[in-house]
Amino acid sequence: MNAGVICGARVSHDRASVDEIEAAAGEDVRAVLEELLERDGVSEAFALQTCNRAEVYVVAANVDGGHRALDSVMSSVRDDVVIEMGHEESLRHLMRVAAGLESLVIGEDQIIGQFKRAVETARGVGALGPTLETGLTKAVHVGERARTETRINEGAVSIGSAAARLAEREAGLDGSTALVVGAGEMGTLAAAALADAGVERLVVANRTVPHAEHVATSVDTEAQAVSLDALADALGDASVVVTATSRPDYLLDPTDVVDAGETLVIDLAQPRDVHPEASAVEGVAVHDIDALESVTAETRASRKAAAREVEEMIDAEFDRLLDAYKRRQADAAISTMYEAAERVKDREVDTALSRLDARGELTDEEREIVESMADALVGQLLSAPTKSLREAAAEDDWSTIQTAMALFDPAFDRGGRAKGHLDALGGPEDATGIARDGNEQAAEERTGGRELPQYVLESVSDD
């Protein structure tokens, strides 16, 4: 049975600085996923990295192994900014993230796209299995419902428009020239917001000029595209600069802005584009993501009612998700039970047909009668246990589920997988297996001395 416990760890804007988020994120999402999958006991992994959060999740055989794997990728960050999450907390948090409740700008739409891309990245490296796939699919569903069925994103500002508001507050935009460095999603949002806020002229700089041209032609103000080679001249003309590239190293250091004059720089990149010491240059003010908190506070306050609706939606969807996991756990136990019964049935039918054939060859109709009777016996005998297992899953009776797995699955690991399965689905954390005495003599007495397969002998104990 492919199951396990989800463990998560996150570093986000609510308690960590930009530097700490940057340190936790690592350089490459794929590399993080591959590193996690190499850890002992880890079967699935997921990572989400944005400008204001770095989160990692694994599915592991047990809680301790899961958190050890996560600690390995969070080792560069101080412990008091890392929040560790268990199975249910991880699932609920993923829904909250996709719905925009955990964003710096409550209800912003950008996160749902980032979330979907992170899911596709994890799928692309083979990091997702049935446990995380189910939870992530539900989270995306909740994120989409939140935006179509509530007003959580009505009038919401993106990080880009929050940057434009900060620029308006700090420097004023009327009649100004603004420079946006980066033509990705964040740069596009910032360019549109600056144009809407009233800048007179906009310059978009990007490594690939055609991408910058696409952004420049999409805004309703005078705009031009330039390459990064022309960045020095563009800095001299701009009073407001917004950076949003995906470079692994600094784009601007103090020497690049020493001749820029009075300039407000807002760094939206993760990792950061602007060296922190650039703010020491006379006339240059540098702000990063942390500075947007005050700008977004009013947006957060205006969305409280919609956020409550989304919280209720998450509660209902969370219950449905847990029910889905329970049904899958019950179905796995039921499937194992039927597979074990089918093995016994096939063996005994073959034995019976062989003995009957020895007395005279059976007709096809007679063979069908014997096989149909065996099928009917299996179905009738397992009908009540099937119902009981489904009821046990619905009532969180994981000891019954575990007992069924141990009785019918000879490979079921009582010390490792069993505990992980129960932890993952809300079962008792100290459950590690069931007692089986392996009394073969007693088993043979109950079955008239008939030889039984080893897995049956191992599963039978004295009353």
N, C-alpha and C positions, 0 to 999 in steps of 0.2 A: 504494500500500500504506500503510495507516494504522498506523504503528508509530513508536516513538521510545524515547528513554532516560528512565527515571525518575530524578529527582533529589529528594532530601529534605533537610530541615533541621529540627532539633528543639532545644527548650530545655525541660529537665525538672528535676524535684526533686533528681536525683542530683548536679547541679553548679550549679544556679541557685537564687536566692532567689525568694520569692513575688513581690517587686517586679519582678524580671527576667522571670519567667514572664508576669506581668500585662502588661508592656511588649511582650513578643513576641506576645502573643495578639491585640492589636488590639481594637477595640470590637465588631466584627461579623464573623462567619464568612463570611457571604455577600459582604460587601464585600471581604474578603481574597481569596476565590475569584474574584470578578469582576476584581479588580486583577491577579491572576496571569494570568488568561486574556487580558488585554489586552496582555501582554508579547509581544514578537516571538518567534516560534518555539515558543510554548507552546500545546499542543493540549488538554491535560487538567490538572485541578488537584484537590487534596484538602487539607482542613485539619481538624485535630483539636485541640480546646481543652477542657481540663478544669482542675480546681483545681490540678493539679500537673504539667501539661505543655501546651506549645503546639508543634504540629508542622504543617509544610506540605510538600506534595509537588507536583511538576509532571511532566508528560511533555513533553519538548522535543526539538527536532530534534538537538541535541547537548548534551554535558555542560556546556560553557562557558555556553551560552545558558540552560540550566536553572538553574545556580547563580547567574547574574546576576539572574534573575527572583526567586529565593528571597532573595537579598541585599536586594532592594528592600523586602521586608516584614519583614526581620529587622534593618533598619538601626538601630533604636532600642535594640538590645541589644549589649553588648560582645562582641567576637569570641570570647573564650575560654570563653564559656558556650554558644555555638552549636555543635552537632555537625552537620556536613554529611555526607550519605550518598549513595553511588552507587546504581546500579540494583539490584544484588542485595542490598546492605545495607539498602536501603529496604524491599524486599519481605520480608526476614527480620525486620526490626524491626517492621513492621506486624503480622506474625503473633505476635511476642512481646508486643506491646501488647495485642492482642485476647485473648490467652491469660492475661493478668494477670501475666506475668513482669516487666514493666517498671513495675508499679504500686508506689506507696509501701507498700501492703498487698498482699503477694504473693498472687495468686490471687483477689483480691476480684472480686465479680460485677458491680459497678457499671460498670466500664469497658466491658464487652461491650455494654451498652445504650447508653452514650455513643458507642461506636464505630459502632454501627448507625445511630444518629441522625445522626452526622456524614456517613455514606455517603448517607443519604437527603437530607440538605441539599445535598450536592454534586450528586446526581442532579437535585434540584429546580432548580438553576441551570444545568443542562446542562454541568457541569464534568467529567463522567466519560465516557471513551471506552473502547474495547476493552482498552487496556493496563492502566489503573488499575482498571477494573471487574473484570478477571480477578484481579488481585492482591488487591483488597479483598474480593472474594467468597471467595477462598481464606483470607484472614485471619479472616473471620467464621467460616468452617467450622472452622478450627483452634481458635478461641476456644471454640466450642461443644463440640467433641470434648474439649478439655482439661478442661472442667467435668463432662462426663458419663462420661468414661473414666478419669479419674485422681482423686486426692484433693486436687488443688491448691487447691480452695476449701473443703475440709472443715474446719469450725471457723474459717473465715476471718473476720476482722473487717472491717467496712466502715470508711470514713473516719468515718462517724457513730459507730460503736461505739468506734473508737479515741479519738474525742473524749470519749466517756463514760468510758473508762478513764483518760484524762488528768485529767478532772475529779475522778474518784474518788481518784486519787493526790494531786492538788494541794489539793483542798478537802473531799473527803468528800461523799457524796450522801445518806446516810441522814437522813431527816426534812427534807430541803432542798426548796426551791422552785427549779425550773429554768425558764428562759425560752428557747424556741427561736424565732428570728426567721427566717421563710421557710418556706413549705409545699411546696417543690418536692421533688425526689428526695432531695437531701442533707438538707434539713430533716426530711423524713419519717423517714429512717434515724436521724438524731440523736435525734429524739423517741422513737422506739421503743427505742433503746439506753439512753437516760436512764431511761425507765420501767422497763426490765428491770434496770437497775443499782440501783434502789431509791429514786429520788426520791419524796418524799411528794406533791408537787403539781407539775403541769406547765402552763405557759402557752405557747400557740402564737400568735405574732403574725404577721400577714400583710396585705399590701395588700388582697387579696381575702379577706374574712372566711369565706365558705363553704369555701374551700380549707383555711383554718386549722381550721375545724370538722371537716372530714373527717379531718385528721390527729389532732385531739384525741380524736375518737371511736374511733380505731383503736388507741389504746394502753391498756394494762392498769393505769392509775393515774388518780387524780383529775386531770382536765385541762379547760382551758377555752380558747376561742379569743377573740382580741381583734384589733382593727385596729391599724395602725401609729400611729394617732392616740393610742392608749392606751399607747404604748411607754414613756413616762416613768414612769407609775405601775407598770408591770410591772417595769421595771428596779429600782425601789426595793424590790420584794418579793423579787426573785430573788438567790440567792447564786451561781448558775451561769448564764451566758448563752452560748448557741451561736448564731452568726449564719451564715446560709447563703442569702442572697438573690442576685438577679442584677442588682442595681442598678449602673449605670455609675459612680456617685459614692458617697462615704462615707455610710453610714447613721447612724453614731455618731461624734461628735467629742468632744474633752475636756469640753466644756460639758454634754454629754448625760449623762455619767457622774459628774460632780463630786459629786452627792448620792447616788450609788448605794451607798456604804458598802463593806464587804468583799465584793468581787465578782470572780469568775473569769470572764473573757471568752475564748471560743475562736472565732476567726474562720475559718470554712471557705470563705468566698466567694472567687470569682475573677471580677472584681477584688475587692479587699478591701472589707469592710463597715465596718471600724473604723479610724479614723485612728490611725496609729502613736503619735502624741503622747498618746493616751488612756491609755497605760500609765504616764504620768508622774503621773496623778492618784492621790493617796494612797488606798491600800486597793484599788486596781483593778489586777489582773494581766491582761495581754492576751497571748494565744498565737495563733499562726497555724498554717498547715499544717506548717511546718518543725518545730514543736514535737512533732508526732506521730511523728517518726522513732524516738525512743527507745521509744515505746509499741509500735510495730510490729516492732521488731527481733526480739523473741522469736517472733512469728508467722512471720517470715521464716525463722528458724533451724529451726522445726519443720516447714517445708514443703520442705526441701531435696530429700528423696527424690522427692516428687511433682514437683518442678520438673525433676529430671533426666528423669523420664518424659516430661514435656511437651517438654523440649528434644529428645529423640529423636523425638517425634512431629513437631516442627517440621522437623527435618532431613529426614525422609521426605516430608513434605508440600511442603517447599521444592523437593526434587528433582522431585516430580511437577509443581509449578508451572513450573519451568524447562523441563521436557519439553513442557508444554502450549504455552509460548511458542515453543519450537523447532518444534513441529508446525505452529503457525500461520504461522511465518515460511516454512517449507518449503511449506506449502499456498499461501501467497501467491505464491511464486515459480513453483510448478507451475501455478497458475491463470493467471498472466501468460503463461507459456509456451504453455498451451493456447489462450488468447485470441489470441495472435499467430499460432499455427498455424491457428486457425479463420479468421482474416482472410485468410490466404494461400489456404487451401482454398476458401473461398467465392468468392474472386476467380477462382481457376483453374477451378473447376467452372463458374462462369458463362461464362468464356471458352470452355471446351470445349463446353458445351451450345450456345452461340451458333454455334460453327463447325459442329457437327453438324447443327443446325437448318437451317443454310444449304444443306446437302446434301439436305435432306428432313426434314420435321417428325418429331421423336422421339415415341415413345409414352410414356405415363406410366411403364410398366414399364422402358423403356430409361433414362429419366431417373433412376429410382430406383436402377438398377444403377450408373450413374455416381456418384451421390451416395453410395451405400453403399461403393463402392470407395474414394472419397476419405476417408470417415470411417474406414474400416479402415486406410488408410495412415497417417493422423494418429495413430490409436491405437497402431499397431505401432511407428511411428517414435519416439513419445514415451514408450513404456513404459519403456525403459531409462533415459532421462534422469529420468523421474519417480522411479524407484527410487533413482537416484543422488542426487537432491536430498534425498530423505527420509533417506538414510544420511548425507549431508553435514550435515544439521541435527542428527541424533543425535550426530555426532562433533564438533560445534562447528566444522565446516569452513565458516566464513562467507564465505571468498573464493569458494568455489564457488557459494554462494547469491547473492552479490553479482554474480558474473559472469552468472548466469542472468538476474537482474533487468535488468542493463545490456544484455544481448543481446536480450531480448524486450520490454522496456518502454521505448519511446522517450522517455518523460517522466521516467525515473529520474534523479535529481539526484546525479551522482557526487561533488560536493563537499560537499553538506549532508546530505540525507536519508540517503544511503548510509552515511555515517559514524555518524549517529545510530542507524540500525537495527542496525549491527554493535555499537556500544557498548552498546546496550540489551540485546543478547542474548549478551554475553560475547565478541564478536569483537574482532579487533585494533584498537586505538584509532587506529593510523596508516593504516588502510585507507580510501582516499578514492575508489576507483574502479578501472576497468580500462582498459587501452590499447585504443583502437579507431582504426584508421587511415582508415576511410571510403574505402577504395580501390574506387570504383565500377567501374572498368574490370576489375579482377580478379574482382569479383562477377559481372559480366556474362559474362566468359569461362567461369566455372564453371557458369553456368546457360544456356549456349547462346545468349547475347545477348538472352534474354527480359527484358523490362522488369520491374523489381521495385519494390515499394513502398519509399518512402524509409527507413522504419524498418528494413527488411531490409538495404538498402545500407549504412546506418550501422553495422550490427552485424557486418558481414562484414569480416574482415581477412585478410591474406596468411598462409599457413602458415609 
